[in-house]
Amino acid sequence: MDHSASGSCLCGTVRFRIDGPFESFFLCHCARCRKDTGSAHSANLFSGSAGITWLSGQESIRTFRLPETRHAKSFCTHCGSALPMLQMDGALLVVPAGSLDSRLGMRPDARICHDDRADWIDEIEASEKIGGLPG
């Protein structure tokens, strides 16, 4: 089975390839991840065995680390898109699911920090579903 995926940032400056499987896929509802994404949760893939190859734009990547926590986010300095990063001294690859251009072929394993979720998220399924932009 092929365990490779490609991805990029919104503006296309940063491009990367992941070789190896993802072991887990979590949607995190903690307040830090909600602030990071400006949304209801982050959606991150984790791998202790996959490798990343930067194809372009590595010099345009910055990482913000929240002091006195393990919370960090890598992003493109041009467009702000979330990008993969190595954590735990390189032992863990964390890949924002939305940064992938390839089909993922897996679903989230769990919604973590669910007790800290936004108060409006439980009603999202009841909202209207529109196939494109409203108009």
NUNU-445099 format. One record per residue: x, y, z of N, C-alpha, C, CB in turn; residue number from 1. Coordinates in pm, whole numbers, plus 32768, in hexadecimal, padded with zeros to 4 digits. Glycine has a CB too. Layout:
<nodes>
<<X,Y,Z>,<X,Y,Z>,<X,Y,Z>,<X,Y,Z>,NUM>
...
</nodes>
This chain:
<nodes>
<<8054,7F8A,8000>,<8000,8000,8000>,<8058,807C,8000>,<7FA1,8000,8079>,1>
<<8034,80DF,7FB0>,<807F,815C,7FA6>,<805E,81B6,801C>,<8061,81A4,7F22>,2>
<<80C4,81DE,8067>,<80B1,8238,80D9>,<80F8,82BB,80BE>,<80E6,81F8,815B>,3>
<<80CF,82FF,8054>,<810A,8382,8039>,<809A,83E5,8020>,<816B,837C,7FC0>,4>
<<80B6,8462,8041>,<8055,84CE,802E>,<80A2,854C,800D>,<7FFC,84E2,80AE>,5>
<<8061,85A5,7FC6>,<80A0,8625,7FA8>,<8047,8695,7FDD>,<80B8,8636,7F0E>,6>
<<8084,8708,7FF2>,<8039,8778,8026>,<807C,87FC,8007>,<8026,876B,80BA>,7>
<<8036,8867,802A>,<806A,88ED,800F>,<801F,8952,8063>,<805F,8910,7F79>,8>
<<8051,89CC,8062>,<800B,8A3A,80A2>,<7FAA,8A78,803F>,<806F,8AA5,80D8>,9>
<<7F59,8AD5,806B>,<7EF3,8B13,8016>,<7F30,8B5D,7F9E>,<7EA0,8B73,8068>,10>
<<7F9E,8BA5,7FB3>,<7FD8,8BF2,7F46>,<8036,8BA0,7EED>,<8024,8C68,7F7E>,11>
<<8055,8B24,7F16>,<80A9,8ACC,7EC6>,<813E,8ADE,7ED9>,<8089,8ADF,7E39>,12>
<<8167,8B39,7F31>,<81F6,8B4E,7F4A>,<8236,8AD2,7F87>,<820B,8BC7,7FA6>,13>
<<81F2,8A97,7FEA>,<8227,8A21,8030>,<81E3,89A5,7FF9>,<8212,8A2D,80CB>,14>
<<8235,8944,7FD2>,<8204,88C2,7FA3>,<8254,8855,7FE8>,<820E,88B6,7F07>,15>
<<8212,87E6,8005>,<8254,877A,804F>,<821B,86F2,8027>,<8246,878F,80E6>,16>
<<8267,8689,804A>,<823B,85FF,8036>,<824F,85B5,80B9>,<828A,85BA,7FC0>,17>
<<81ED,8563,80DD>,<81F5,850D,8153>,<8202,847E,8122>,<8178,851F,81B0>,18>
<<8265,8436,8154>,<8278,83A9,8134>,<826D,8358,81B3>,<8301,8390,80EE>,19>
<<8207,8304,81B8>,<81EE,82B0,822D>,<815F,82C2,825D>,<824F,82D2,829E>,20>
<<8132,8267,82B1>,<80A6,8269,82DE>,<808D,82CC,8351>,<807D,81DD,8309>,21>
<<8011,82F7,8359>,<7FE4,8343,83CE>,<7FAA,82DE,8431>,<7F78,83B1,83A6>,22>
<<7FD2,82EB,84AE>,<7FA0,828F,8514>,<7F1F,82BF,8554>,<8009,827B,857F>,23>
<<7F09,8342,8556>,<7E8E,8375,8593>,<7E63,83F8,8553>,<7EA1,8387,862A>,24>
<<7DE3,8416,8565>,<7DA4,848C,852C>,<7D43,84C0,8596>,<7D5B,846C,84A3>,25>
<<7D62,8534,85CE>,<7D0F,856C,8638>,<7CD9,85F5,8614>,<7D5E,8574,86B9>,26>
<<7C5D,860D,863A>,<7C22,8692,8637>,<7C28,86C4,86C7>,<7B8C,8690,85FE>,27>
<<7C6F,8732,86DD>,<7C82,8765,8765>,<7C2D,87E3,8779>,<7D17,8783,8781>,28>
<<7BDB,87E0,87E0>,<7B7F,884E,87FF>,<7BB4,88AA,886D>,<7AFA,8816,8829>,29>
<<7C30,889B,8898>,<7C63,88F0,8904>,<7C66,8983,88D8>,<7CF1,88C3,892F>,30>
<<7C63,89DD,8938>,<7C60,8A6D,891A>,<7CDA,8A98,88C9>,<7C58,8ABE,899C>,31>
<<7D4D,8A5D,88E2>,<7DC6,8A82,8897>,<7DB8,8A5D,8803>,<7E43,8A3C,88D3>,32>
<<7D87,89E7,87E7>,<7D75,89BD,875B>,<7D07,8A0E,8718>,<7D54,8927,8753>,33>
<<7CA0,8A33,8762>,<7C38,8A87,8727>,<7C70,8B10,8705>,<7BC0,8A95,8788>,34>
<<7CC4,8B48,8759>,<7D05,8BC8,873B>,<7D62,8BBC,86C2>,<7D53,8BFC,87B5>,35>
<<7DAF,8B4F,86BE>,<7E0B,8B34,864F>,<7DC5,8B35,85C9>,<7E50,8AB0,8663>,36>
<<7D52,8AF4,85C3>,<7D0E,8AE0,8544>,<7CA2,8B47,8529>,<7CD2,8A57,8540>,37>
<<7C73,8B89,8591>,<7C02,8BE4,8581>,<7B82,8B97,8565>,<7C1D,8C47,8510>,38>
<<7B7F,8B1A,858B>,<7B0E,8AC3,856E>,<7AE9,8A70,85E8>,<7B2E,8A67,84F6>,39>
<<7A98,8A0B,85D4>,<7A67,89B8,8641>,<7AD0,8957,8677>,<79F0,896C,8614>,40>
<<7B32,8935,8626>,<7B97,88D4,864F>,<7C0B,88D4,85ED>,<7B5A,8847,865A>,41>
<<7C79,889B,8618>,<7CE6,887D,85BA>,<7CCE,87F0,8586>,<7D74,888A,85FE>,42>
<<7D0D,87CE,8518>,<7D04,8748,84DD>,<7D92,871F,84B9>,<7CA3,8745,845E>,43>
<<7DD0,86CE,850F>,<7E5D,86AC,84FD>,<7E73,8616,84F4>,<7EAE,86E5,856F>,44>
<<7ED1,85F3,849B>,<7EFE,856A,8488>,<7F83,855A,84CF>,<7F0A,8546,83F0>,45>
<<7F9B,84E4,8508>,<8015,84CC,8555>,<805A,844F,8524>,<7FF5,84C1,85EA>,46>
<<80E1,8457,851F>,<812F,83E2,84F8>,<81B6,83E4,8540>,<8143,83DF,8460>,47>
<<81D8,8371,8575>,<825B,835F,85B1>,<82BD,831E,8552>,<8250,830D,862E>,48>
<<828D,82F9,84DA>,<82E5,82B3,847C>,<82F0,82F6,83F3>,<82B4,8227,846B>,49>
<<8292,834B,83CF>,<8295,838D,834C>,<8301,83F8,8347>,<820C,83CA,832A>,50>
<<8332,8411,82D1>,<8394,847B,82BB>,<8359,84E8,8264>,<8413,8443,827B>,51>
<<8391,8560,8271>,<8363,85CF,821F>,<83D6,8601,81C8>,<832B,8642,8277>,52>
<<83B8,861E,814C>,<8417,865B,80F0>,<83DD,86E0,80C4>,<8435,85FE,8075>,53>
<<8427,874B,80DA>,<83FB,87D0,80B0>,<8422,87E1,801E>,<843A,8842,8109>,54>
<<83C2,87F5,7FC7>,<83DB,8802,7F37>,<83F6,8892,7F0E>,<8365,87CC,7EEA>,55>
<<83BB,88F0,7F57>,<83D5,897E,7F3D>,<83A6,89D1,7FB4>,<838F,89AD,7EBB>,56>
<<83E2,8A47,7FC1>,<83B3,8AAA,8021>,<83D7,8A95,80B2>,<8326,8AB1,8018>,57>
<<8432,8A3C,80D1>,<8453,8A21,815D>,<8480,8AA0,81A6>,<84C0,89B7,8167>,58>
<<84BF,8AFC,815E>,<84EC,8B79,819D>,<8477,8BD4,81C3>,<854B,8BC4,813F>,59>
<<83FF,8BB6,8193>,<8388,8C06,81B1>,<8336,8BCB,8223>,<8331,8C12,8136>,60>
<<836B,8B69,8269>,<8324,8B2B,82D9>,<8356,8B67,835C>,<8336,8A91,82D8>,61>
<<82F8,8B8A,83B1>,<8317,8BB7,8439>,<82C6,8B62,8499>,<82F8,8C50,844D>,62>
<<82F7,8B58,8513>,<82B2,8B0B,857A>,<829D,8B64,85F4>,<8301,8A8C,85A0>,63>
<<8221,8B66,8623>,<81FF,8BAD,869E>,<81ED,8B45,870C>,<817D,8C04,868D>,64>
<<822F,8B59,877C>,<8220,8B00,87F0>,<81E8,8B54,8863>,<82AA,8ABD,8818>,65>
<<8178,8B28,889A>,<813C,8B6D,890A>,<8192,8B53,8985>,<80A9,8B40,8921>,66>
<<81C9,8BBD,89C1>,<8224,8BAC,8A33>,<81E6,8B57,8AA2>,<824B,8C34,8A6B>,67>
<<823B,8B05,8ADE>,<821A,8AB0,8B50>,<81AD,8A49,8B33>,<81EF,8B06,8BC3>,68>
<<819F,8A25,8AB0>,<8141,89BB,8A88>,<8184,8967,8A1C>,<80BA,89F7,8A54>,69>
<<8142,88FC,89F4>,<816F,88AB,8982>,<812D,88D9,8901>,<8151,8817,899B>,70>
<<80D9,893D,8909>,<808C,8969,8894>,<80E5,89B7,8833>,<8015,89C0,88C0>,71>
<<80E1,898E,87B3>,<8130,89CF,874B>,<80E5,89C6,86C7>,<81BD,898D,873E>,72>
<<8107,8A22,866C>,<80CA,8A23,85E8>,<8130,8A55,8583>,<804A,8A7C,85E5>,73>
<<8142,8A0B,8517>,<8196,8A38,84A8>,<813A,8A6F,843B>,<81EF,89C4,8471>,74>
<<816B,8AD6,83F4>,<8117,8B19,8391>,<816C,8B5B,8326>,<80BE,8B80,83D4>,75>
<<812F,8B76,82B4>,<816F,8BBD,8246>,<816F,8C53,8267>,<8127,8BA1,81BE>,76>
<<81E1,8C93,8259>,<81EA,8D22,8277>,<81A5,8D79,820E>,<827A,8D4C,8284>,77>
<<8185,8D41,819B>,<8143,8D8D,8131>,<80AB,8D8A,813F>,<816A,8D57,80A9>,78>
<<8072,8D14,8155>,<7FE0,8D09,8157>,<7FA6,8CDF,81DE>,<7FB4,8CA7,80EF>,79>
<<7FFB,8CB5,823C>,<7FCC,8C8F,82C1>,<7F98,8C01,82CD>,<7F63,8CEB,82EA>,80>
<<7F9A,8BB3,8262>,<7F67,8B2A,8267>,<7FB3,8AD5,82CD>,<7F6F,8AE9,81DD>,81>
<<7F69,8A82,8314>,<7FA6,8A23,8372>,<7FF4,89BA,8324>,<7F3B,89DF,83CB>,82>
<<8069,8995,8358>,<80C2,8937,8313>,<80F4,88CB,8373>,<8138,8981,82D5>,83>
<<8124,885C,833D>,<815A,87F1,8391>,<81D0,8821,83E7>,<8185,877C,833B>,84>
<<81E4,87D9,8453>,<8256,87F5,84A9>,<827F,8777,84F4>,<8235,8868,850D>,85>
<<82FD,8776,851B>,<8330,870A,856F>,<8329,8738,8600>,<83C1,86E2,8547>,86>
<<82FB,86DE,8657>,<82F5,86F9,86E6>,<833E,868C,8731>,<8262,8704,8716>,87>
<<834D,869E,87B3>,<8390,863C,8809>,<841B,861C,87D4>,<833C,85BC,8813>,88>
<<8469,8685,87BA>,<84F2,8676,8788>,<84FA,8623,8708>,<8549,8638,87F2>,89>
<<8497,8634,86B1>,<8496,85F0,8630>,<8457,8566,8630>,<851F,85E4,85FF>,90>
<<8425,8539,86A3>,<83EC,84B1,86AB>,<835D,84A9,8678>,<83F1,8481,8739>,91>
<<8318,851C,866C>,<828C,851C,8645>,<8273,8583,85D7>,<8231,8538,86BE>,92>
<<823F,8556,8567>,<8218,85AE,84FA>,<8184,85CF,850B>,<8234,856D,846F>,93>
<<8165,8651,850E>,<80DB,8680,851B>,<80B8,86C8,8499>,<80C8,86DE,8599>,94>
<<804F,869A,8455>,<8029,86D0,83D3>,<7F99,8703,83D9>,<8039,8665,8363>,95>
<<7F84,8786,83C4>,<7EFA,87B6,83BB>,<7EB5,8773,8344>,<7EF7,8852,83AC>,96>
<<7E45,8731,835D>,<7E01,86E5,82F4>,<7DDC,873D,827D>,<7D84,86A2,832C>,97>
<<7DB8,87B9,8296>,<7D92,8813,822A>,<7E05,883F,81D2>,<7D50,888A,8263>,98>
<<7E80,8826,81FC>,<7EF3,884C,81AB>,<7F12,87E6,813D>,<7F6D,885E,8204>,99>
<<7ED1,8772,8143>,<7EEB,870A,80E0>,<7E9D,8724,805F>,<7EC6,8681,8118>,100>
<<7EDE,870C,7FEF>,<7E9E,8713,7F6D>,<7E6F,8689,7F40>,<7EFF,874F,7F04>,101>
<<7EAA,8622,7F79>,<7E86,8597,7F5A>,<7E08,8570,7FA7>,<7EFB,8537,7F7B>,102>
<<7DC3,850D,7F72>,<7D52,84D4,7FBC>,<7D89,848C,8036>,<7CFD,8471,7F63>,103>
<<7D46,849A,80A6>,<7D79,8462,8123>,<7D56,83CF,8133>,<7D42,84B0,8198>,104>
<<7CDB,83A9,8118>,<7CB4,831D,8122>,<7CA6,82EA,81AF>,<7D17,82CB,80DB>,105>
<<7C98,8342,8210>,<7C7D,8317,829A>,<7C24,8380,82DC>,<7D02,8304,82EB>,106>
<<7BE2,8357,8344>,<7B8C,83B5,838C>,<7BC7,83CF,8416>,<7AFA,837F,8398>,107>
<<7B9B,8438,8457>,<7BD2,8456,84DD>,<7BBB,83E2,853E>,<7B92,84D6,8515>,108>
<<7C1E,83CC,8593>,<7C15,8364,85FB>,<7BC2,8394,8671>,<7CA0,833B,862B>,109>
<<7BCD,8415,8690>,<7B87,8449,8706>,<7B80,84E1,8701>,<7BCC,841B,8788>,110>
<<7B1E,8516,8747>,<7B12,85A5,875F>,<7B43,85BB,87ED>,<7A7B,85DA,874B>,111>
<<7BBE,85EF,87FA>,<7BFC,85FC,887E>,<7BE0,8685,88BB>,<7C93,85E4,8874>,112>
<<7BF0,868E,893E>,<7BD0,8707,898B>,<7B41,8733,896F>,<7C34,877A,8968>,113>
<<7AEA,86D2,895C>,<7A5F,86EB,8939>,<7A16,873D,89A4>,<7A16,8668,8922>,114>
<<7A3C,872D,8A21>,<79FC,877A,8A8D>,<7A19,880F,8A82>,<7A2A,8748,8B15>,115>
<<7A80,8835,8A36>,<7AA8,88C1,8A25>,<7A72,88FC,89A2>,<7B40,88CE,8A2A>,116>
<<7A1A,88B4,895D>,<79E9,88DE,88D9>,<799C,8962,88DF>,<7990,8871,889D>,117>
<<7994,89A3,886C>,<7947,8A1F,885E>,<78B4,8A02,887A>,<795A,8A5D,87D1>,118>
<<7870,8A62,88B5>,<77E4,8A4C,88DB>,<7786,8A3C,8863>,<77B4,8ABE,8930>,119>
<<77B0,8A63,87EE>,<775A,8A5C,8778>,<7770,89DE,8723>,<7771,8AD5,8723>,120>
<<77D4,8991,8742>,<77F7,8920,86EC>,<778F,88B0,86ED>,<787D,88E8,8716>,121>
<<774B,889C,875C>,<76EA,8830,8764>,<7672,8845,8707>,<76B9,8821,87F2>,122>
<<765B,88BF,86DD>,<75EA,88DD,8686>,<760F,88E0,85F2>,<75AE,8963,86AE>,123>
<<768A,88C3,85D1>,<76B8,88D2,8547>,<7670,8875,84E5>,<774C,88B8,853F>,124>
<<764F,87FD,850F>,<760A,87A0,84B5>,<757F,87D0,848F>,<7600,8717,84F7>,125>
<<7543,8824,84E2>,<74BD,8857,84C5>,<74BF,88CC,8462>,<7479,8882,8545>,126>
<<7535,8903,8446>,<753D,8976,83EC>,<752A,894A,835A>,<75C4,89BE,83FC>,127>
<<74FE,89A8,8308>,<74E7,898D,827B>,<7569,8963,8236>,<74AB,8A09,8235>,128>
<<7560,8907,81D9>,<75D4,88DA,818B>,<75C6,8913,80FE>,<75DE,883C,8188>,129>
<<7629,8962,80D3>,<762A,89A3,8051>,<76A2,896D,8005>,<7630,8A41,805E>,130>
<<768F,8940,7F8B>,<76F8,8900,7F3D>,<776B,8959,7F10>,<76BD,88C3,7EC8>,131>
<<7758,89DA,7F10>,<77C0,8A39,7EE8>,<77B3,8AB5,7F3E>,<77B5,8A5E,7E50>,132>
<<77DA,8B26,7F07>,<77CD,8BA3,7F52>,<773B,8BCE,7F58>,<7823,8C11,7F13>,133>
<<7712,8C0B,7FC7>,<7688,8C3C,7FCC>,<7675,8CAF,7F6A>,<7662,8C6A,805C>,134>
<<7601,8CBB,7F37>,<75F3,8D27,7EDA>,<756B,8D34,7EA8>,<764D,8D19,7E6C>,135>
</nodes>
